[in-house]
Amino acid sequence: PTALLVLGIQQIHVGQEVIGKISAAGQLMQCSASLDVLFLLDGSYSIGKGSFERSKHFAGKLCDALDIHPDRVRVGMIQFSSTPHLEFPLDSYRTKQEVKERIKRTVFRGGSTETGRALKYILHKGFPGGRNSSVPEVLIIISDGKSQGSTAMPAMQVKERHITVFAVGIKFPRWEELHVLASEPPERHLLFAGDADDAANGLYSTLSDPVCTATTPGCKVESHPCERRTLETVKELAGNYVCWKGSKQPNAVQASLCPFIRWKRVLIKHPSRCFRTVCPDPCDSTPCQNGGTCVPEGLDRYHCLCLLGYGGDIHCAAKLSLECGVDLLFLVDSSAGVTLEGFLRFKAFLKRFLQAVVGQDSPMSVGVAQYDDNVKIPIELGQHKDTVSLMKSIDALNFSGGRTLTGRALQYLAQHGFRSTPVFADVQDDLPRVVVLLTDSKSQDSVAEAAKYAKDRNLFLIGIGSSFMRAELTTVTGNPQQTIVYSDPQDLFNRMPELQRKICSVGNPEGCQAQSLDLAFAVDASSGVGPENFLRLRHFVRSSCLHFVVNRDVTQIALVIYGSKAHTVFALDTHTSNSAVLQAIDQVPFLGDSASAGSALLHVYSDVMTVQKGARPGVNKVVVLLTNGGGMQDAAAPAQQLRHNGILVFVVVIGDTERDTLLRVAGSPTYLVHISSYEDLQHYQGLIIERICEEARSPVNLCKPNPCMNQGVCILGPGSYRCECHGWEGPHCETRVLRGDYPRSPALPPRSHVQWSPRDLQHSSRALQHSKR
C-alpha cells in the first residue's frame, strides 16, 4: 500500500487507486440541502499570513461542494484572533461566486489566538444572518489549535446547541486541542486543510447522511486507517558537561557537572480513522480490451492506452478488416435460455465487431437473423450499404424469449437465409456463405442433422458460445477449429480477431495447397488398436490427404504402418497424384501384434525422410504419429532425433495414456492432440491440418535433414548449400569415386563446390533417383 502524504501531517493508508478516487469524488460533490455554514478562521500571529491565505483557499474549495443559494446552503464567515470579527453574515451573498470572491478579499488581522472567546461570541450572537433552528447549523473552525486559553467549556456548550462542529487543522496543527473542538465522533469531524479535495470529501462524507442525502449512484462512505501528526518543540537532555562554579574559599573555583539541554522538533503521531466517500470510476468495469490500460479522467470519463495492433475503437478493439468477400449471416439466440442479459451482450458484440470490420469498400454483405421457437431475418443480406444504418437496425433487435430450437433455425437459414438476387439473371452469386451462430443455451431439438443439411448446401458454420456449449457447437460446426469458446462475458469481446480470421479462412483453399511439404503418416496397426479402430485411422489418413495437392512440386506423402516392426506402405516419391495415394491407402492391411512407436519413428528417420527415398532438400517435413498410446516408452529418443534434423513430430493419441510420456515424444503441447475416442477423431482433422500447414509455412534449414548421401557433410551458403564428399562425388555425394584412370564426368568435379539453388537441387535429386531405378 501507498499513502497520501501532505506535508507529513496527515496520511491516509490506502492504495494509490483509492487516493485517486477520493480526490476525484471530492471535486464532484455538491450538497444541496437547507444548511447554514459558518466559517471560523484563525487570523492570529501563530498562523501567520501565509497559512491564513491557505485557510482562505481551503474555505473557497469547500464552497465548491456546497450549493449556495438563499433557500439551500447559506455561508458566513468570522475571523478571530484577540477578538472575533464578523467578516460577512450568512444572508449577505446569494451565489457561490459572490461568496468565493468575498473570501478572497478577507484581510489578515493578526493578534493572539483566543479560540474560546470566538466560541463564546457564537454562543452569544448565534449564526449571524442564519435561519431558525429547524435548519442544520455547521461550524467549520480552521485553526492550528494553539489557543491562548481553555476551549473545552465553550466548545461543549456550542455542541450542546446541536451545532455540528468541524475542526480543520492548518499549518502544523495541535490535533489534541482540535479534538476537543470537534463534534462526536471526532474522527468524522477532524479534517486537514493541506489537501482541499480530500477535506471536501471528508466534510461531504459526514454531512451526506442525514443532511446532504443526494449521493451519486454507486458511491459509498468507507472508513480508512489514517495518521495525523503534530510538530512539537521539546527539551532534550543531551548529557552533562564539566562546568566551573564559585567556591566559599576566596580565589578558588570548583569543578562540577552541569546538565546540557537542547531543543528538538518532533512529529507526534495520532493514529485514527478517516471516513471518505469512494465512487466507482469508469475503469472499474475494465472497458479496455486486449491488454489495454484504462486511465480515469475524473469519475465519469476515461481513455484507453492500447497495445500495438489494437486501436480499432476507443476500447482497444483489434484493428480488423474483412478484406475477404463473403456472404455473412449472424444467427443470434433470442430464447429464454440465453436471458435478456445474454441477448444484449450478443447485440453489443455484433455492433462492436461490425463497426471494426465493415468499411465503405468492404466486399462483404452482412445479415442478422434471430431465433427462439421461430426464426426471423430482420436484417436481410446486403440490406445495408453503410455502417450507420446497420447499427440502427441492430439496436432495434428485440429479445423474444421462447424455446431454444437451434436445429430448426439452422435448417431455416439453409433454405431461406441466402436468397440474394444476382445482378444479372444469368450470373450466380458464388461468394462463400458463412453462418455465425451466437448462442449460450443448449438446443431443445437435434442440431446434428440440421448442421449436416446446412453444410451439404455449402454453408460454412462458425459457432460462438461459453465453455459449457463447446460440445454442442462442435457438433454444429463439425470441427473444433470452427468453434469459438469464451471463458467469461468480457472474454467474448476479446475473441473478435479470432472470428475475423475464421470468417476470412473460408474463401481460402483448404490444406497447404501452394506450400511445398514432405508429409509422412505413421499409423499404429497393433492389436491394442484393433481392426475396427484401425479402419477409422485409415479413413482419417485418407480424408486428410484430400486436403493436399499431391505431386512432385507441392506435397509428397508417405505412409508407414507399425506393430512391433515398421513397414513402409509407400515412400514420399512413390505416388504423384491424389488418386494414386487414396488407392494405395485403401489397400493397407492390419498387422495386429504388439506396438513399438519408437521403432516406427526410427524407421521414418532412416528409411523415409531421406534424400534416397525422395525427401526434398529445402522443403519442410512433418511426421504425424497416429496411436492409441501403446508402446510409447521407446519413442522419445527417435522423436528428438527427428526434431534435431528439422522434422516436426506431431502426435495424435486416442484414449487414455500417460501425458508426460506423450509430451516427451511430441516435444511441446502445441504438437500433441489428445482425443478421447476414435469417433471424435474426425472433429480434430481441421485443427491437425492447420498445425501441419503452419509448419509448412515456417522457414527451412536447407541442411536439415542432411541432403548429402554417404556421410557427406552439408555446408550452408547464402540461400543454398553444398555437399562436401569423401570418396564420393556429385551434388549429393551420390556417385562413388572410381580408382584408376576411368574418365570422370566433365560436368562435376571430384568434390563438388558448385552453388545450387533449392529448386535445382530438387530436380537434380529427382533425376538421380529415377536414373537409379
C-alpha angles and dihedrals in degrees: 000000000000128000135226103237120192114180088324090280104105129020126185107202103218137109121284090249092060090046088057091049093049091051093046092047090050090058094050101046123113126179110204100173127117100272139153111213121188121188116211106196122195106228098172128129091252087066095045129204095281095055090043089058089051089051090054091049090050092050089052091051091051089054087062088065092052126078095222113204133129090252096043126026118005121191131201134169139216123185115205136190121127087349132011118254124196107228095182134339124239095259096053102092131038103194138050092239093054092050093049092048091051092049089053090055094053110120124219110246106185129205138118122325106257100167093156091056090050091053091049088052089057091046089053101038101027119207103333109231092006128137129246124298093270089078113078113249121216123191116196111195114195109192145123088243096237099131123178094222139024117296100180099094100044090042090054092048092050091052091047087063088063093251110150107228123202115191111205119193120220130185107352101342127206093231097189090061092045086050088063091051098049126090122250127306088037094197087067094047103043116093138169120229093206090084107041096183092051092046091048087053091049092049092049092044091057095042095042092086118070101350108041099033099166103099125170111257112268094018119123138176112249132186118232131183111252138173128215123197135205121205107221132178109223136180115245127193103228094184139273129296134191114268132176121237131186120261133218088239114084119252091012134114129195127219115228142162116257125190117249113216126191131181119237134186114223135176111233113206124225110189112207143138129265123209114213136168112242118194126193111255122213091256091065089080090055094231095173113092134201098030095314119154119233116221113193120221102196118309100307108037137055143159132215126233102211131206119241111287094022111091102102090126139354090282094059096257113176114272092249132176129181100211089159118097111236140143100239123195122180115208108201123196108232097170128126089255093066092048127215090276092055092046092051089049090054090049091052090048091050092050095047093045095047093044088055098046110028112083132168092266097040110138090209126102115208134203135172128214128180130197149186117141087341135034124232129182102203092166111046121208111278092003093129124052097183134049096235096060090042091055091049090053091049089050089054094058111114131206113248105181107205131131122315105249101164095158092055091048093053092049091049092051092048088056103036110012101083105040093133115164115240118236090237124026093240096045116089123210101243100173115129111267115226128187117193110198115205110192140145099178130080111249118253091209133048115283101182098076093041091050090050090049090052094047091048086060090055097258114151109216125207119182126205123187146120120289097270088061094058097104095047093045090051089052089052096047097033090220132068087218089067092051123090116196123186126200100213137000093269092050089062090073091051089061095069096099089049091052091048091053093048093049092050094045088067096076093047120090114259123249123020095301101165095031120095111232140168105210127185126186116205107195125194107233096170129128089258089069096042128211097277095052090042088062088054090052090048091050090050091054090047095051091043091056089058088070093064135067104233116209140108094274103043121024126001117191130200128185127208125180123194146188116154086332132033125238128193107228090185133347128232094265098039100091127037101186140050093240092055091050093049092048091051092049091055090060097053111125129219112246104194106195130108120307130248112176089176093062089047093054091044089052091051090050097050104027108026112031094051133109089239090061096047103273109152124227114236094027126111116247129210132182117199111200112200111193146146088229097261121134094016096131094090096039102083097076098049089043089055089048090054092049091048087057093052097261117132116225113209114190120203111185125187117199135006118330138149104278095208091059091049092050092053089054096043093042092214138031086242090069097043123086115184114195124187099214142011089241090063094051093092091058091062097051094096092051093049094048092047091054091047090051092049087058091048089058096049122102117276130226103217092209095053113113094023108256092194117098129214097029092308115162117237114221118192121225131179103299092340145050141216134211120235105209132199114201090347135078142194129081090296100027088255099140123069115232107243120219121233129032097316105144114249125221108278090216097065131041120225092263111028118230094164116132112236129190117225091251092052089049093051093052092043092050091048093049091050092051092051092047089053092054 
